[in-house]
Amino acid sequence: MKNWLFLLWAVPASVLGAVAEPVRLASLDWPPYTGHQLEQQGETSVLLRRVFKAMQLEVHTEFLPWSRAIRASESPGAIYAGYFPEYQTAHPGFILSDSLGSSELGFVESTAKPLGSLSAVLLPKFQLGVVQDYVNLTLVDQMIARGQLTPQLALSDRQNILKVALGRLDLAVIDRRVLAYLLEHDAEVKRLATGKVQFNASLTELKSLHLALRREPAHQLLIEKFNEHLQKIKDQSVVND
């Protein structure tokens, strides 16, 4: 990343667009929030672009597998300044923006074998699926760290939905809206899982979504400016509502 950011505060706003390089970010296919095939790349991407546009900055997003998106943003001098959306987690290498929205995490289960009310006592009795390198419900991650759960790893939410539908998993961690979207719009999921899976809402966690920028002085300034404009957009949305 070049020193374009320091020009940001030295050059009049009217000419920022002419001198500032685009902010390059990594993301993943996680509909309806983000995705290269979604209209305008998903609702979180739309909000993020609105904020950067208000800052008179252009943003370029490349969609990668989640693990790669994070790794490609970590190293000093990486082509990506950061990635999104990230949950509110402690990551010393990154700075998080204010909230871009929220995600309700719970579980997808079989309609033929509903699991009822889930708890820390019951979870170890079931074959659980998670997506590799995703943050899960806090309880689930704590139990995994303590060796109380040994989940099957998948590369995507759609894989886990299909595993549950085919009886290879009892349940899998998933965002409520991601499940609903894939059941409606993903052809294979719709064909194989419709009527066979459902969202178990007995144990859920609401997590906020954020932009994560690599921890650098320039990015700290950028996040502060980003948060200012994000709040203005949120305030305007409240007024319009």
Secondary structure in CASP SS format (residue, H / E / C, confidence):
PFRMAT SS
TARGET T0000
AUTHOR 0000-0000-0000
METHOD secondary structure of the structure
MODEL  1
M C 1.00
K C 1.00
N C 1.00
W H 1.00
L H 1.00
F H 1.00
L H 1.00
L H 1.00
W C 1.00
A C 1.00
V C 1.00
P C 1.00
A H 1.00
S H 1.00
V H 1.00
L H 1.00
G H 1.00
A H 1.00
V H 1.00
A C 1.00
E C 1.00
P C 1.00
V E 1.00
R E 1.00
L E 1.00
A E 1.00
S E 1.00
L C 1.00
D C 1.00
W E 1.00
P C 1.00
P C 1.00
Y C 1.00
T E 1.00
G C 1.00
H C 1.00
Q C 1.00
L C 1.00
E H 1.00
Q H 1.00
Q H 1.00
G C 1.00
E H 1.00
T H 1.00
S H 1.00
V H 1.00
L H 1.00
L H 1.00
R H 1.00
R H 1.00
V H 1.00
F H 1.00
K H 1.00
A H 1.00
M C 1.00
Q C 1.00
L C 1.00
E C 1.00
V E 1.00
H E 1.00
T E 1.00
E E 1.00
F E 1.00
L C 1.00
P C 1.00
W H 1.00
S H 1.00
R H 1.00
A H 1.00
I H 1.00
R H 1.00
A H 1.00
S H 1.00
E H 1.00
S C 1.00
P C 1.00
G C 1.00
A C 1.00
I C 1.00
Y C 1.00
A C 1.00
G E 1.00
Y E 1.00
F E 1.00
P E 1.00
E E 1.00
Y E 1.00
Q C 1.00
T C 1.00
A C 1.00
H C 1.00
P C 1.00
G C 1.00
F E 1.00
I E 1.00
L E 1.00
S C 1.00
D C 1.00
S C 1.00
L C 1.00
G E 1.00
S E 1.00
S E 1.00
E E 1.00
L E 1.00
G E 1.00
F E 1.00
V E 1.00
E E 1.00
S E 1.00
T C 1.00
A C 1.00
K C 1.00
P C 1.00
L C 1.00
G C 1.00
S C 1.00
L C 1.00
S C 1.00
A C 1.00
V C 1.00
L C 1.00
L H 1.00
P H 1.00
K H 1.00
F C 1.00
Q C 1.00
L E 1.00
G E 1.00
V E 1.00
V E 1.00
Q C 1.00
D C 1.00
Y C 1.00
V C 1.00
N C 1.00
L C 1.00
T H 1.00
L H 1.00
V H 1.00
D H 1.00
Q H 1.00
M H 1.00
I H 1.00
A H 1.00
R C 1.00
G C 1.00
Q C 1.00
L C 1.00
T C 1.00
P C 1.00
Q E 1.00
L E 1.00
A E 1.00
L C 1.00
S C 1.00
D H 1.00
R H 1.00
Q H 1.00
N H 1.00
I H 1.00
L H 1.00
K H 1.00
V H 1.00
A H 1.00
L C 1.00
G C 1.00
R C 1.00
L C 1.00
D C 1.00
L E 1.00
A E 1.00
V E 1.00
I E 1.00
D E 1.00
R H 1.00
R H 1.00
V H 1.00
L H 1.00
A H 1.00
Y H 1.00
L H 1.00
L H 1.00
E H 1.00
H H 1.00
D C 1.00
A H 1.00
E H 1.00
V H 1.00
K H 1.00
R H 1.00
L H 1.00
A H 1.00
T C 1.00
G C 1.00
K C 1.00
V E 1.00
Q E 1.00
F E 1.00
N E 1.00
A E 1.00
S E 1.00
L E 1.00
T E 1.00
E E 1.00
L E 1.00
K E 1.00
S E 1.00
L E 1.00
H E 1.00
L E 1.00
A E 1.00
L E 1.00
R E 1.00
R C 1.00
E C 1.00
P H 1.00
A H 1.00
H H 1.00
Q H 1.00
L H 1.00
L H 1.00
I H 1.00
E H 1.00
K H 1.00
F H 1.00
N H 1.00
E H 1.00
H H 1.00
L H 1.00
Q H 1.00
K H 1.00
I H 1.00
K H 1.00
D H 1.00
Q H 1.00
S H 1.00
V H 1.00
V H 1.00
N H 1.00
D C 1.00
END
